[in-house]
Amino acid sequence: MRQLFPVTDQTLERATTDREWSLDELADAYACPDTDGPFLRANMVSTLDGAAQHDGKSQPISSAADMRIFGTLRALADVVVVGAETVRQEGYRPARARAEFARRREAAGQAPAPAVAVVTAGLDLDFSLPLFTSPLVPTVILTGAGAPPDRVAAAEKAGARVVFAGDGAGVEPARAVRGLAGLGYRRLLTEGGPRLLGQFVAADVLDELCLTVSPTLTAGDAQRIAGGPGVEVPHRFALVSLLEEEGFLFTRYGRNRQG
């Protein structure tokens, strides 16, 4: 892996030397900034022609290095926020504790593993799955006050923490972020899917996007990394860092309030 941006006297070796980075180096490179409030980061992958999936899953357009960064970003997060459709399609399991990050998480005052928060209006989920029955940290359900009471009761019976983040059936993105912060989850990571990321973008609550550009072409009609409602004025983000390995580009963009 090479660091292409930023390049300084201190990072010049990383820019010119192609080698596998340690997990500690990746964790340092992707460390969350110190902020008073919650920090919402997204991690997505896209092909050269804009597809976020192939045959409904992201794995075919990913790589070993992409998965190392995926795991690192999870290890830095307090909570992983995902949409219900992504949970169903990708077969989500609870996040696991990793010995390589144990000391870093303990020093940051974090639990051994991040919680998983599922955004869902109808709670059409299988509560007998390991995501609900055997997480290290209780899974969170983010839903609206109008959610079906029987499904809310089923979620709570399964051990999930239900947070109401909307007055209707759906979830309001800004209230979801505040609700998770109220549980003590300040470092938020969303892994999609595209509809959920689009909602965060439209609500202007996304602070950072970590986007892997996969050197692949798929054509077809796969979703982009973000879908749903558009924004009146495009939100401008600034490049924070750029890494490269085997043609994959690992970009990191942060909010640009001046843009």
Legacy VTK file of the C-alpha trace (Angstrom):
# vtk DataFile Version 3.0
C-alpha trace
ASCII
DATASET POLYDATA
POINTS 259 float
0.000 0.000 0.000
1.193 3.493 -0.825
0.116 6.863 0.565
-0.437 9.237 -2.348
-1.910 12.134 -0.347
-1.002 13.990 1.731
2.704 13.831 0.954
5.068 15.540 3.398
8.624 14.939 4.498
7.221 12.573 7.132
5.013 10.627 4.699
7.353 10.530 1.694
8.452 6.956 2.457
4.828 5.811 2.502
4.266 7.502 -0.855
7.157 5.740 -2.577
7.227 2.355 -0.828
4.635 -0.278 -1.738
4.225 -2.627 1.253
1.447 -4.012 3.422
0.601 -1.656 6.258
0.159 -2.954 9.768
-3.227 -2.662 11.437
-1.755 -0.073 13.806
-0.661 2.053 10.848
-4.121 1.808 9.306
-5.748 2.697 12.626
-3.519 5.765 12.954
-4.280 6.801 9.374
-8.039 6.530 9.922
-8.238 7.826 13.501
-11.412 9.796 14.186
-10.853 13.495 14.833
-11.467 14.837 18.326
-14.893 16.467 18.386
-17.288 17.524 21.126
-20.289 15.920 19.440
-20.948 12.766 17.420
-18.865 12.057 14.321
-20.580 10.161 11.486
-18.329 8.402 8.984
-19.420 6.309 6.002
-17.457 3.476 4.408
-18.452 2.393 0.916
-16.975 0.821 -2.207
-17.718 1.723 -5.827
-16.617 0.438 -9.231
-15.166 2.758 -11.852
-18.591 2.997 -13.455
-20.349 3.865 -10.205
-21.782 0.526 -9.050
-21.922 -0.011 -5.290
-22.733 -3.719 -5.640
-22.531 -6.664 -8.007
-25.321 -9.234 -7.876
-26.642 -7.406 -4.816
-23.454 -7.630 -2.735
-20.352 -5.498 -2.275
-17.888 -8.404 -1.825
-17.320 -9.062 -5.560
-15.949 -5.530 -6.091
-13.862 -5.481 -2.904
-10.292 -6.667 -2.177
-8.179 -7.961 0.687
-6.841 -4.466 1.415
-10.367 -3.055 1.295
-11.470 -5.617 3.879
-8.505 -4.722 6.120
-9.614 -1.099 6.058
-13.228 -2.201 6.561
-12.177 -4.063 9.704
-10.054 -1.163 10.921
-12.863 1.350 10.564
-15.134 -0.975 12.521
-12.494 -1.328 15.220
-12.362 2.458 15.600
-16.147 2.897 15.838
-18.451 2.919 18.837
-21.369 1.777 16.694
-21.944 0.540 13.140
-25.152 1.915 11.588
-26.811 -0.092 8.807
-30.142 -0.257 7.037
-32.443 -3.228 7.467
-32.177 -4.203 3.787
-28.382 -4.354 4.063
-28.706 -6.548 7.162
-30.888 -8.945 5.194
-28.833 -8.934 1.970
-25.366 -9.106 3.507
-26.275 -11.496 6.345
-25.020 -9.161 9.063
-23.558 -10.665 12.187
-22.559 -8.920 15.425
-19.196 -7.168 15.416
-16.487 -9.235 17.079
-13.766 -8.236 19.482
-10.335 -8.267 17.874
-7.228 -8.708 19.975
-5.228 -6.452 17.653
-7.364 -3.460 18.633
-8.150 -4.350 22.255
-5.620 -2.013 23.838
-6.591 0.887 21.551
-10.294 0.468 22.331
-9.670 0.170 26.063
-7.596 3.363 26.039
-10.413 5.145 24.196
-12.983 3.975 26.758
-14.770 1.783 24.217
-16.439 -1.602 24.614
-14.502 -4.620 23.292
-16.485 -4.421 20.034
-18.756 -1.844 18.418
-22.497 -2.154 18.687
-24.585 -2.561 15.539
-27.538 -0.192 15.040
-30.173 -1.191 12.492
-32.322 1.517 10.900
-35.777 0.120 10.173
-39.348 1.367 9.902
-41.219 -1.944 9.943
-38.734 -4.033 12.002
-39.008 -6.798 9.382
-36.047 -8.630 10.859
-35.304 -12.146 12.062
-34.676 -11.683 15.780
-33.437 -15.261 16.131
-30.230 -14.423 14.214
-26.887 -14.024 16.022
-27.003 -10.258 15.451
-29.692 -10.186 18.137
-29.087 -13.337 20.158
-25.323 -13.244 20.727
-23.755 -9.782 20.310
-20.994 -8.665 22.662
-22.818 -5.329 22.873
-26.633 -5.223 22.584
-27.833 -4.470 19.066
-29.720 -1.197 18.690
-32.918 -0.772 16.677
-33.479 2.752 15.322
-37.097 3.239 14.334
-39.980 5.679 14.473
-42.649 6.138 17.102
-45.178 4.709 14.627
-43.408 1.352 14.326
-45.554 -1.771 14.814
-45.826 -2.314 18.598
-45.643 -6.092 18.276
-42.374 -5.887 16.355
-40.956 -3.423 18.889
-41.874 -5.866 21.660
-40.247 -8.726 19.736
-37.040 -6.712 19.317
-36.880 -5.879 23.007
-37.633 -9.491 23.960
-34.676 -10.540 21.799
-32.429 -8.195 23.794
-32.192 -5.285 21.362
-32.237 -1.666 22.568
-34.996 0.210 20.726
-34.461 3.919 20.106
-37.267 6.002 18.623
-35.765 8.539 16.218
-38.830 9.816 14.402
-42.427 10.790 15.062
-43.857 8.573 12.312
-42.917 5.111 11.136
-39.587 6.186 9.673
-36.328 7.424 11.119
-35.119 11.018 10.933
-31.344 10.893 10.271
-30.407 13.784 12.563
-32.454 12.303 15.406
-30.839 8.912 14.830
-27.383 10.467 15.248
-28.471 12.285 18.398
-30.145 9.150 19.743
-26.986 7.106 19.365
-24.941 9.879 20.941
-27.369 9.754 23.851
-26.377 6.116 24.368
-22.736 7.178 24.559
-21.916 6.281 20.936
-19.921 9.243 19.629
-17.887 7.599 16.839
-20.476 6.442 14.306
-19.757 4.363 11.207
-22.353 3.645 8.541
-21.808 0.918 5.967
-24.988 1.662 4.043
-26.795 0.568 2.171
-27.141 3.247 -0.478
-30.612 4.347 0.595
-29.517 4.923 4.187
-26.380 6.797 3.118
-28.518 8.928 0.807
-30.723 9.862 3.756
-27.698 10.878 5.835
-26.374 12.954 2.922
-29.718 14.651 2.300
-30.010 15.496 6.021
-26.462 16.961 5.975
-25.270 14.919 8.953
-22.438 13.022 7.254
-19.007 14.170 8.451
-16.702 11.900 6.455
-16.800 9.481 3.535
-14.239 6.697 3.189
-14.731 5.524 -0.394
-12.867 2.652 -1.996
-12.671 3.021 -5.773
-12.486 -0.483 -7.211
-10.647 -0.839 -10.556
-13.550 -2.804 -12.013
-16.358 -2.244 -14.497
-19.713 -3.956 -14.146
-22.234 -2.005 -16.269
-25.781 -3.123 -15.427
-28.154 -1.185 -13.212
-26.576 -1.582 -9.766
-27.181 1.127 -7.187
-24.786 4.004 -6.591
-23.276 4.359 -3.101
-26.039 6.823 -2.160
-29.615 6.998 -3.374
-32.939 8.523 -2.452
-33.713 12.214 -2.042
-31.380 14.728 -3.633
-29.957 17.901 -2.149
-30.662 21.423 -3.378
-26.978 22.348 -3.428
-24.263 19.650 -3.685
-22.338 19.198 -0.462
-18.632 19.883 -0.960
-16.141 17.601 0.791
-12.346 17.959 0.948
-9.789 15.210 0.333
-8.200 14.112 3.617
-6.057 11.220 2.425
-5.521 8.881 -0.525
-4.006 5.393 -0.378
-3.432 2.922 -3.216
-2.894 -0.812 -3.522
-3.140 -3.004 -6.616
-5.115 -0.336 -8.459
-7.648 0.157 -5.650
-7.863 3.738 -4.406
-8.780 4.268 -0.766
-10.069 7.805 -0.450
-11.042 9.725 2.641
-13.128 12.905 2.287
-14.182 15.222 5.120
-16.729 17.999 5.404
-15.740 21.261 3.775
-17.849 23.893 5.486
-16.264 26.575 3.325
-17.213 24.855 0.052
LINES 1 260
259 0 1 2 3 4 5 6 7 8 9 10 11 12 13 14 15 16 17 18 19 20 21 22 23 24 25 26 27 28 29 30 31 32 33 34 35 36 37 38 39 40 41 42 43 44 45 46 47 48 49 50 51 52 53 54 55 56 57 58 59 60 61 62 63 64 65 66 67 68 69 70 71 72 73 74 75 76 77 78 79 80 81 82 83 84 85 86 87 88 89 90 91 92 93 94 95 96 97 98 99 100 101 102 103 104 105 106 107 108 109 110 111 112 113 114 115 116 117 118 119 120 121 122 123 124 125 126 127 128 129 130 131 132 133 134 135 136 137 138 139 140 141 142 143 144 145 146 147 148 149 150 151 152 153 154 155 156 157 158 159 160 161 162 163 164 165 166 167 168 169 170 171 172 173 174 175 176 177 178 179 180 181 182 183 184 185 186 187 188 189 190 191 192 193 194 195 196 197 198 199 200 201 202 203 204 205 206 207 208 209 210 211 212 213 214 215 216 217 218 219 220 221 222 223 224 225 226 227 228 229 230 231 232 233 234 235 236 237 238 239 240 241 242 243 244 245 246 247 248 249 250 251 252 253 254 255 256 257 258
